[in-house]
Amino acid sequence: MIQKALEVIGVQRLIALVSEFEGHVLKCVHDQNGNHVIQKCIEVLSVRSKEHAEYAQFLLPQLEFIIHAFVGQVWIQAPSLSPFLALSSILFSKALHLLL
């Protein structure tokens, strides 16, 4: 339901909704449903910022805090090579791919 909402809501509501995840990204990623929502956030923010350049200045900071959560976790988890590291790396790679 949240994933579908992310696809169809307007930019202002999208920014408001995604900003609610700030500080909770890693917690969401540990949950199967939350993980899918975070992936959809990455996808929608990336696509919308490309499609509507006039909104990029508002959308990209939302994407940035999600990516920063993963980057920090990858550096912390790197020595142990935990399953979370693999998941973080996959999502981080996906985010970077969508941005380019």
PyMOL CGO cylinders between C-alpha atoms (Angstrom):
from pymol import cmd
from pymol.cgo import CYLINDER

trace = [
    CYLINDER, 0.00, 0.00, 0.00, 2.75, 2.46, 0.92, 0.3, 1, 1, 1, 1, 1, 1,
    CYLINDER, 2.75, 2.46, 0.92, 4.74, 1.45, -2.16, 0.3, 1, 1, 1, 1, 1, 1,
    CYLINDER, 4.74, 1.45, -2.16, 1.79, 2.26, -4.42, 0.3, 1, 1, 1, 1, 1, 1,
    CYLINDER, 1.79, 2.26, -4.42, 1.25, 5.57, -2.64, 0.3, 1, 1, 1, 1, 1, 1,
    CYLINDER, 1.25, 5.57, -2.64, 4.88, 6.48, -3.25, 0.3, 1, 1, 1, 1, 1, 1,
    CYLINDER, 4.88, 6.48, -3.25, 4.32, 6.00, -6.98, 0.3, 1, 1, 1, 1, 1, 1,
    CYLINDER, 4.32, 6.00, -6.98, 1.19, 8.13, -7.31, 0.3, 1, 1, 1, 1, 1, 1,
    CYLINDER, 1.19, 8.13, -7.31, 1.28, 10.93, -4.74, 0.3, 1, 1, 1, 1, 1, 1,
    CYLINDER, 1.28, 10.93, -4.74, 2.37, 14.45, -5.57, 0.3, 1, 1, 1, 1, 1, 1,
    CYLINDER, 2.37, 14.45, -5.57, 5.87, 15.70, -4.96, 0.3, 1, 1, 1, 1, 1, 1,
    CYLINDER, 5.87, 15.70, -4.96, 5.09, 17.61, -1.76, 0.3, 1, 1, 1, 1, 1, 1,
    CYLINDER, 5.09, 17.61, -1.76, 3.38, 14.61, -0.19, 0.3, 1, 1, 1, 1, 1, 1,
    CYLINDER, 3.38, 14.61, -0.19, 6.17, 12.34, -1.43, 0.3, 1, 1, 1, 1, 1, 1,
    CYLINDER, 6.17, 12.34, -1.43, 8.76, 14.51, 0.30, 0.3, 1, 1, 1, 1, 1, 1,
    CYLINDER, 8.76, 14.51, 0.30, 6.69, 14.59, 3.49, 0.3, 1, 1, 1, 1, 1, 1,
    CYLINDER, 6.69, 14.59, 3.49, 6.15, 10.83, 3.48, 0.3, 1, 1, 1, 1, 1, 1,
    CYLINDER, 6.15, 10.83, 3.48, 9.76, 9.90, 2.76, 0.3, 1, 1, 1, 1, 1, 1,
    CYLINDER, 9.76, 9.90, 2.76, 11.05, 12.37, 5.36, 0.3, 1, 1, 1, 1, 1, 1,
    CYLINDER, 11.05, 12.37, 5.36, 9.23, 10.32, 8.00, 0.3, 1, 1, 1, 1, 1, 1,
    CYLINDER, 9.23, 10.32, 8.00, 11.76, 7.55, 7.41, 0.3, 1, 1, 1, 1, 1, 1,
    CYLINDER, 11.76, 7.55, 7.41, 14.72, 9.75, 8.35, 0.3, 1, 1, 1, 1, 1, 1,
    CYLINDER, 14.72, 9.75, 8.35, 16.48, 8.14, 11.28, 0.3, 1, 1, 1, 1, 1, 1,
    CYLINDER, 16.48, 8.14, 11.28, 14.56, 4.88, 10.74, 0.3, 1, 1, 1, 1, 1, 1,
    CYLINDER, 14.56, 4.88, 10.74, 15.98, 3.62, 7.44, 0.3, 1, 1, 1, 1, 1, 1,
    CYLINDER, 15.98, 3.62, 7.44, 18.08, 0.83, 8.91, 0.3, 1, 1, 1, 1, 1, 1,
    CYLINDER, 18.08, 0.83, 8.91, 15.24, -0.31, 11.15, 0.3, 1, 1, 1, 1, 1, 1,
    CYLINDER, 15.24, -0.31, 11.15, 13.00, -0.53, 8.08, 0.3, 1, 1, 1, 1, 1, 1,
    CYLINDER, 13.00, -0.53, 8.08, 15.59, -2.47, 6.11, 0.3, 1, 1, 1, 1, 1, 1,
    CYLINDER, 15.59, -2.47, 6.11, 15.68, -5.16, 8.79, 0.3, 1, 1, 1, 1, 1, 1,
    CYLINDER, 15.68, -5.16, 8.79, 11.95, -5.73, 8.25, 0.3, 1, 1, 1, 1, 1, 1,
    CYLINDER, 11.95, -5.73, 8.25, 10.88, -7.53, 5.07, 0.3, 1, 1, 1, 1, 1, 1,
    CYLINDER, 10.88, -7.53, 5.07, 8.06, -5.10, 4.28, 0.3, 1, 1, 1, 1, 1, 1,
    CYLINDER, 8.06, -5.10, 4.28, 10.05, -2.07, 5.40, 0.3, 1, 1, 1, 1, 1, 1,
    CYLINDER, 10.05, -2.07, 5.40, 12.89, -3.14, 3.14, 0.3, 1, 1, 1, 1, 1, 1,
    CYLINDER, 12.89, -3.14, 3.14, 10.58, -3.14, 0.13, 0.3, 1, 1, 1, 1, 1, 1,
    CYLINDER, 10.58, -3.14, 0.13, 9.30, 0.32, 1.07, 0.3, 1, 1, 1, 1, 1, 1,
    CYLINDER, 9.30, 0.32, 1.07, 12.84, 1.71, 1.30, 0.3, 1, 1, 1, 1, 1, 1,
    CYLINDER, 12.84, 1.71, 1.30, 13.69, 0.17, -2.08, 0.3, 1, 1, 1, 1, 1, 1,
    CYLINDER, 13.69, 0.17, -2.08, 10.58, 1.80, -3.56, 0.3, 1, 1, 1, 1, 1, 1,
    CYLINDER, 10.58, 1.80, -3.56, 11.60, 5.15, -1.99, 0.3, 1, 1, 1, 1, 1, 1,
    CYLINDER, 11.60, 5.15, -1.99, 14.98, 4.91, -3.71, 0.3, 1, 1, 1, 1, 1, 1,
    CYLINDER, 14.98, 4.91, -3.71, 13.37, 4.03, -7.03, 0.3, 1, 1, 1, 1, 1, 1,
    CYLINDER, 13.37, 4.03, -7.03, 10.63, 6.68, -6.95, 0.3, 1, 1, 1, 1, 1, 1,
    CYLINDER, 10.63, 6.68, -6.95, 12.88, 9.49, -5.73, 0.3, 1, 1, 1, 1, 1, 1,
    CYLINDER, 12.88, 9.49, -5.73, 15.44, 8.71, -8.40, 0.3, 1, 1, 1, 1, 1, 1,
    CYLINDER, 15.44, 8.71, -8.40, 12.93, 8.47, -11.23, 0.3, 1, 1, 1, 1, 1, 1,
    CYLINDER, 12.93, 8.47, -11.23, 10.97, 11.56, -10.20, 0.3, 1, 1, 1, 1, 1, 1,
    CYLINDER, 10.97, 11.56, -10.20, 14.11, 13.68, -9.82, 0.3, 1, 1, 1, 1, 1, 1,
    CYLINDER, 14.11, 13.68, -9.82, 15.13, 12.71, -13.37, 0.3, 1, 1, 1, 1, 1, 1,
    CYLINDER, 15.13, 12.71, -13.37, 11.67, 13.20, -14.87, 0.3, 1, 1, 1, 1, 1, 1,
    CYLINDER, 11.67, 13.20, -14.87, 11.06, 16.53, -13.14, 0.3, 1, 1, 1, 1, 1, 1,
    CYLINDER, 11.06, 16.53, -13.14, 14.32, 18.42, -12.89, 0.3, 1, 1, 1, 1, 1, 1,
    CYLINDER, 14.32, 18.42, -12.89, 12.52, 21.33, -11.27, 0.3, 1, 1, 1, 1, 1, 1,
    CYLINDER, 12.52, 21.33, -11.27, 11.83, 19.12, -8.23, 0.3, 1, 1, 1, 1, 1, 1,
    CYLINDER, 11.83, 19.12, -8.23, 15.28, 17.54, -8.02, 0.3, 1, 1, 1, 1, 1, 1,
    CYLINDER, 15.28, 17.54, -8.02, 16.48, 20.07, -5.45, 0.3, 1, 1, 1, 1, 1, 1,
    CYLINDER, 16.48, 20.07, -5.45, 13.70, 18.86, -3.13, 0.3, 1, 1, 1, 1, 1, 1,
    CYLINDER, 13.70, 18.86, -3.13, 13.76, 15.15, -3.96, 0.3, 1, 1, 1, 1, 1, 1,
    CYLINDER, 13.76, 15.15, -3.96, 17.49, 14.43, -3.93, 0.3, 1, 1, 1, 1, 1, 1,
    CYLINDER, 17.49, 14.43, -3.93, 18.02, 15.38, -0.25, 0.3, 1, 1, 1, 1, 1, 1,
    CYLINDER, 18.02, 15.38, -0.25, 15.41, 12.75, 0.62, 0.3, 1, 1, 1, 1, 1, 1,
    CYLINDER, 15.41, 12.75, 0.62, 17.33, 10.16, -1.35, 0.3, 1, 1, 1, 1, 1, 1,
    CYLINDER, 17.33, 10.16, -1.35, 20.57, 11.36, 0.18, 0.3, 1, 1, 1, 1, 1, 1,
    CYLINDER, 20.57, 11.36, 0.18, 19.62, 10.57, 3.79, 0.3, 1, 1, 1, 1, 1, 1,
    CYLINDER, 19.62, 10.57, 3.79, 18.64, 7.04, 2.75, 0.3, 1, 1, 1, 1, 1, 1,
    CYLINDER, 18.64, 7.04, 2.75, 21.97, 6.50, 1.00, 0.3, 1, 1, 1, 1, 1, 1,
    CYLINDER, 21.97, 6.50, 1.00, 23.92, 7.97, 3.91, 0.3, 1, 1, 1, 1, 1, 1,
    CYLINDER, 23.92, 7.97, 3.91, 22.28, 5.48, 6.27, 0.3, 1, 1, 1, 1, 1, 1,
    CYLINDER, 22.28, 5.48, 6.27, 23.59, 2.63, 4.11, 0.3, 1, 1, 1, 1, 1, 1,
    CYLINDER, 23.59, 2.63, 4.11, 27.05, 4.08, 3.65, 0.3, 1, 1, 1, 1, 1, 1,
    CYLINDER, 27.05, 4.08, 3.65, 27.48, 4.44, 7.39, 0.3, 1, 1, 1, 1, 1, 1,
    CYLINDER, 27.48, 4.44, 7.39, 26.26, 0.92, 8.01, 0.3, 1, 1, 1, 1, 1, 1,
    CYLINDER, 26.26, 0.92, 8.01, 28.51, -0.58, 5.33, 0.3, 1, 1, 1, 1, 1, 1,
    CYLINDER, 28.51, -0.58, 5.33, 31.59, 0.94, 6.97, 0.3, 1, 1, 1, 1, 1, 1,
    CYLINDER, 31.59, 0.94, 6.97, 30.50, -0.25, 10.43, 0.3, 1, 1, 1, 1, 1, 1,
    CYLINDER, 30.50, -0.25, 10.43, 29.64, -3.78, 9.30, 0.3, 1, 1, 1, 1, 1, 1,
    CYLINDER, 29.64, -3.78, 9.30, 32.47, -4.33, 6.81, 0.3, 1, 1, 1, 1, 1, 1,
    CYLINDER, 32.47, -4.33, 6.81, 34.76, -6.41, 9.06, 0.3, 1, 1, 1, 1, 1, 1,
    CYLINDER, 34.76, -6.41, 9.06, 32.06, -8.94, 9.90, 0.3, 1, 1, 1, 1, 1, 1,
    CYLINDER, 32.06, -8.94, 9.90, 30.61, -9.30, 6.37, 0.3, 1, 1, 1, 1, 1, 1,
    CYLINDER, 30.61, -9.30, 6.37, 27.17, -9.85, 7.86, 0.3, 1, 1, 1, 1, 1, 1,
    CYLINDER, 27.17, -9.85, 7.86, 24.08, -10.57, 5.75, 0.3, 1, 1, 1, 1, 1, 1,
    CYLINDER, 24.08, -10.57, 5.75, 23.02, -7.01, 6.42, 0.3, 1, 1, 1, 1, 1, 1,
    CYLINDER, 23.02, -7.01, 6.42, 26.18, -5.78, 4.72, 0.3, 1, 1, 1, 1, 1, 1,
    CYLINDER, 26.18, -5.78, 4.72, 25.24, -7.71, 1.60, 0.3, 1, 1, 1, 1, 1, 1,
    CYLINDER, 25.24, -7.71, 1.60, 21.74, -6.24, 1.66, 0.3, 1, 1, 1, 1, 1, 1,
    CYLINDER, 21.74, -6.24, 1.66, 23.08, -2.74, 2.26, 0.3, 1, 1, 1, 1, 1, 1,
    CYLINDER, 23.08, -2.74, 2.26, 25.52, -3.09, -0.59, 0.3, 1, 1, 1, 1, 1, 1,
    CYLINDER, 25.52, -3.09, -0.59, 22.81, -4.25, -2.97, 0.3, 1, 1, 1, 1, 1, 1,
    CYLINDER, 22.81, -4.25, -2.97, 20.48, -1.41, -2.07, 0.3, 1, 1, 1, 1, 1, 1,
    CYLINDER, 20.48, -1.41, -2.07, 23.28, 1.13, -2.18, 0.3, 1, 1, 1, 1, 1, 1,
    CYLINDER, 23.28, 1.13, -2.18, 24.34, -0.11, -5.61, 0.3, 1, 1, 1, 1, 1, 1,
    CYLINDER, 24.34, -0.11, -5.61, 20.75, 0.07, -6.80, 0.3, 1, 1, 1, 1, 1, 1,
    CYLINDER, 20.75, 0.07, -6.80, 20.46, 3.66, -5.57, 0.3, 1, 1, 1, 1, 1, 1,
    CYLINDER, 20.46, 3.66, -5.57, 23.67, 4.69, -7.31, 0.3, 1, 1, 1, 1, 1, 1,
    CYLINDER, 23.67, 4.69, -7.31, 22.59, 2.98, -10.53, 0.3, 1, 1, 1, 1, 1, 1,
    CYLINDER, 22.59, 2.98, -10.53, 19.27, 4.81, -10.50, 0.3, 1, 1, 1, 1, 1, 1,
    CYLINDER, 19.27, 4.81, -10.50, 21.00, 8.14, -9.97, 0.3, 1, 1, 1, 1, 1, 1,
    CYLINDER, 21.00, 8.14, -9.97, 23.31, 7.74, -12.94, 0.3, 1, 1, 1, 1, 1, 1,
]
cmd.load_cgo(trace, "trace")
